[in-house]
């Protein structure tokens, strides 16, 4: 197999495993808990309630192990045929159970999953912080449940709105007085 063939075979499997992990995380979220924490202003608690954990990505780790094994097997198959000093053919084999290969795979997969979970948590936290700074709630479960945006500016009670072309107009409780 060429590298492109390996990529064509294993890239969709890795992507599907990633999407599966994200779907499992999404389906496990208890919106009530997340919303309660957001309403209290506890952004970190809201992110924690989403339970974005490395264990959710076990299917991705298995898909990575399969791709790693296929790549190693392919690399060994492309090695040149060699003879030892006695004239016997040297046989090359790749084993994912080799201690060095296991260590590389373990380090690669754990680092990748740790980066994914950290990136997801950080991205969600940033989106929640931006929403909080703009004084609006994040969209929850599509546009059906979106809360109406609050007005950006409401003149203080009893004070004249300086941008109003009518200088005598006074605002009380956010509505023009008649």
C-alpha positions in Angstrom: 0.0 0.0 0.0 1.2 3.5 -0.7 1.0 6.3 1.8 -1.9 7.8 -0.1 -3.8 4.5 0.0 -3.2 4.3 3.7 -4.4 7.8 4.1 -7.5 7.2 2.0 -8.3 4.2 4.2 -7.6 5.4 7.7 -8.3 9.1 7.5 -12.1 8.6 7.3 -12.0 6.0 10.1 -10.1 8.5 12.3 -12.5 11.3 11.5 -15.6 9.0 12.1 -14.1 8.0 15.5 -13.6 11.6 16.4 -17.2 12.6 15.4 -18.5 9.6 17.3 -16.7 10.8 20.5 -18.1 14.3 20.1 -21.6 13.0 19.5 -21.3 10.8 22.7 -20.2 13.9 24.6 -23.0 16.0 23.2 -25.6 13.3 24.0 -24.3 13.0 27.5 -24.6 16.6 28.4 -27.4 17.5 30.9 -28.4 20.9 29.7 -30.2 21.8 32.9 -26.9 21.5 34.9 -25.0 23.5 32.3 -27.6 26.2 32.1 -27.8 26.4 36.0 -24.1 26.9 36.2 -24.2 29.5 33.4 -26.9 31.4 35.2 -24.8 31.5 38.3 -21.9 32.8 36.2 -19.8 29.7 36.8 -18.2 29.2 33.4 -15.7 26.6 34.6 -18.5 24.6 36.2 -20.5 24.7 33.0 -17.5 23.4 31.0 -17.0 20.7 33.7 -20.6 19.7 33.5 -20.2 18.9 29.8 -17.8 16.1 30.9 -15.3 16.4 28.0 -13.0 13.7 29.2 -10.2 11.6 27.5 -12.2 8.4 28.1 -14.8 9.6 25.6 -12.2 9.3 22.9 -11.4 5.6 23.3 -12.8 4.8 19.8 -10.4 7.4 18.4 -7.5 5.8 20.2 -8.4 2.4 18.8 -8.7 3.8 15.3 -5.3 5.5 15.7 -3.8 2.2 16.9 -5.1 0.5 13.7 -3.7 3.2 11.5 -0.4 3.1 13.4 -0.2 -0.7 12.9 -1.1 -0.5 9.2 1.6 2.2 8.7 4.2 0.2 10.5 3.4 -3.0 8.6 3.4 -1.0 5.4 6.8 0.6 6.2 8.4 -2.8 6.9 7.0 -4.3 3.7 8.7 -1.6 1.7 12.1 -2.2 3.3 14.7 -3.7 0.9 15.4 -7.4 0.9 18.6 -8.0 2.7 20.8 -11.1 3.4 22.7 -11.7 6.6 26.5 -12.6 6.4 25.6 -16.3 6.1 23.5 -15.7 3.0 20.1 -16.1 4.7 17.3 -13.7 4.0 16.5 -11.3 6.8 12.8 -11.1 7.6 11.4 -7.8 8.8 8.2 -7.7 10.8 6.4 -4.9 12.5 4.6 -5.6 15.8 2.5 -3.1 17.5 3.1 -5.1 20.7 6.8 -4.3 20.5 7.7 -2.3 23.6 9.2 0.6 21.7 6.2 0.7 19.3 3.8 0.5 22.2 5.5 3.4 24.0 5.4 5.5 20.8 1.7 4.7 20.3 0.8 5.2 23.9 2.6 8.6 24.0 1.1 9.6 20.6 -2.5 8.7 21.4 -2.5 10.1 25.0 -0.9 13.3 23.9 -3.4 13.7 21.0 -6.4 13.0 23.2 -5.2 15.3 25.9 -4.7 18.1 23.3 -8.2 17.4 21.9 -9.9 17.5 25.3 -7.9 20.6 26.4 -8.7 22.4 23.1 -12.4 21.5 23.3 -12.7 22.8 26.9 -10.7 25.9 26.1 -12.8 26.7 23.0 -16.1 26.2 24.9 -14.9 28.3 27.8 -13.8 31.1 25.4 -17.2 31.0 23.6 -19.0 31.2 27.0 -16.8 34.0 28.1 -17.5 36.0 24.9 -21.2 35.4 25.3 -21.0 36.6 28.9 -19.1 39.7 28.0 -21.7 40.5 25.3 -24.4 39.9 28.0 -26.1 37.3 26.0 -26.6 33.6 26.5 -25.1 31.1 24.1 -27.4 29.5 21.7 -28.7 26.3 23.3 -30.0 23.5 21.1 -30.6 25.5 18.0 -32.6 28.7 17.4 -35.8 27.4 19.1 -34.4 27.9 22.6 -32.5 31.1 22.0 -33.3 33.8 24.4 -34.1 37.3 23.1 -31.1 39.6 23.2 -31.3 42.4 25.9 -31.1 46.0 24.7 -27.5 47.2 24.5 -28.3 50.5 26.2 -31.1 51.7 28.3 -31.0 55.3 29.5 -30.9 55.8 33.3 -34.3 56.5 34.9 -35.3 60.1 35.0 -32.4 61.3 32.8 -32.6 62.8 29.4 -31.3 60.8 26.4 -28.8 63.1 24.9 -29.1 61.5 21.5 -32.8 62.2 21.4 -33.7 65.1 19.0 -36.4 66.3 21.3 -34.5 67.8 24.3 -37.5 67.8 26.7 -38.1 64.0 26.5 -37.4 62.2 29.7 -37.1 58.5 30.1 -38.6 56.7 33.0 -38.1 52.9 33.4 -36.7 52.7 29.8 -39.8 54.2 28.0 -40.2 57.7 26.8 -42.5 59.9 29.0 -45.4 61.5 27.4 
